[in-house]
Amino acid sequence: MDRIWTGNAIAAVLDDGRRMTAYLDYAATTPVDARVAARLAECLTVEGNFGNPGSSSHDFGDAASGLVATARAQVAAAVGAEAEEVIWTSGATEANNLALFGVANYIAPMRHMA
């Protein structure tokens, strides 16, 4: 079996000639389920709901806000949470900071001076 490393992937050619590959950089990009991609695609075109969900001063924002609320409820149901407990972040750094601030706020009342 021959192995070939190409950046963030490895390809192996088996003794019988079959080629197998493995992608190793899921931190950079991760494939999503086809159903997720289809729903996301509905929000990326002029014909879809492409508005800013944080802008409620126009119909585009209202429509997008409704989609976000639906998604939040679906995620909450999937993980056994309340919709209000689901928080979207823009990426890992923001999510990590949010988690750290949550822990810090939780333990702050427990700290005291002797």
Wavefront OBJ file of the C-alpha trace (Angstrom):
o trace
v 0.000 0.000 0.000
v 1.347 3.429 -0.968
v 0.433 6.521 1.065
v 0.477 10.042 -0.272
v 0.076 13.074 2.011
v -1.304 16.142 0.267
v -1.650 19.041 2.676
v -4.612 18.203 4.870
v -5.509 14.887 3.282
v -4.017 11.466 2.882
v -4.544 9.160 -0.059
v -3.745 5.487 0.019
v -3.486 3.211 -2.980
v -4.234 -0.326 -1.858
v -2.455 -3.366 -3.222
v -5.467 -4.188 -5.413
v -5.338 -0.728 -7.014
v -8.232 0.841 -5.123
v -7.664 4.383 -3.907
v -8.922 5.568 -0.535
v -8.712 9.128 0.764
v -9.265 10.783 4.133
v -9.778 14.499 4.732
v -8.049 15.602 7.930
v -8.897 19.301 8.325
v -12.440 19.349 9.642
v -11.525 22.412 11.698
v -11.330 24.378 8.433
v -14.374 23.027 6.619
v -16.833 20.306 7.471
v -19.385 18.849 5.087
v -22.996 19.176 6.162
v -25.957 16.904 5.640
v -27.612 17.433 2.247
v -30.827 18.563 3.985
v -28.921 21.280 5.838
v -27.254 22.445 2.621
v -30.637 22.586 0.870
v -32.169 24.733 3.631
v -29.119 26.995 3.697
v -29.260 27.430 -0.071
v -32.771 28.845 0.338
v -31.218 31.783 2.192
v -28.469 32.619 -0.285
v -30.324 33.908 -3.329
v -32.481 36.906 -4.171
v -35.459 34.557 -4.457
v -34.795 33.250 -0.937
v -34.783 34.730 2.557
v -31.425 36.471 2.560
v -32.168 39.330 4.958
v -30.361 40.181 8.164
v -32.338 38.492 10.970
v -31.214 41.237 13.355
v -32.926 43.932 11.269
v -36.609 44.062 12.060
v -37.248 47.356 10.305
v -38.052 45.629 6.992
v -39.726 42.515 5.641
v -36.441 40.886 4.618
v -35.179 40.941 8.212
v -38.515 39.741 9.584
v -38.542 36.749 7.239
v -34.951 35.833 8.106
v -35.656 36.255 11.814
v -38.512 33.769 11.533
v -36.188 31.221 9.923
v -33.619 31.677 12.679
v -36.299 31.211 15.336
v -37.449 27.997 13.637
v -33.880 26.710 13.441
v -33.297 27.568 17.103
v -36.390 25.595 18.116
v -35.316 22.626 15.985
v -31.818 22.549 17.493
v -33.236 22.893 20.999
v -35.607 19.980 20.433
v -32.751 17.868 19.062
v -30.558 18.399 22.134
v -33.271 18.518 24.806
v -32.964 22.229 25.558
v -35.246 25.230 25.562
v -35.052 27.430 22.462
v -33.872 30.359 24.610
v -30.841 28.278 25.639
v -29.575 27.948 22.064
v -27.138 30.732 21.205
v -25.633 31.189 17.755
v -22.053 32.403 17.485
v -19.990 33.410 14.488
v -17.238 30.925 15.207
v -15.111 29.017 17.672
v -13.427 32.001 19.333
v -16.729 33.649 20.141
v -18.184 30.359 21.364
v -15.153 29.669 23.571
v -15.316 33.176 25.066
v -19.017 32.768 25.760
v -18.378 29.460 27.540
v -15.524 30.923 29.595
v -17.577 33.954 30.614
v -20.413 31.621 31.592
v -18.133 29.583 33.843
v -16.588 32.734 35.328
v -20.017 34.192 36.113
v -21.106 30.890 37.656
v -18.141 30.612 40.015
v -17.824 34.339 40.859
v -20.368 34.218 43.731
v -18.474 31.272 45.239
v -15.263 33.263 45.637
v -14.796 35.194 48.842
v -12.070 36.708 50.943
v -11.331 35.049 54.266
l 1 2 3 4 5 6 7 8 9 10 11 12 13 14 15 16 17 18 19 20 21 22 23 24 25 26 27 28 29 30 31 32 33 34 35 36 37 38 39 40 41 42 43 44 45 46 47 48 49 50 51 52 53 54 55 56 57 58 59 60 61 62 63 64 65 66 67 68 69 70 71 72 73 74 75 76 77 78 79 80 81 82 83 84 85 86 87 88 89 90 91 92 93 94 95 96 97 98 99 100 101 102 103 104 105 106 107 108 109 110 111 112 113 114
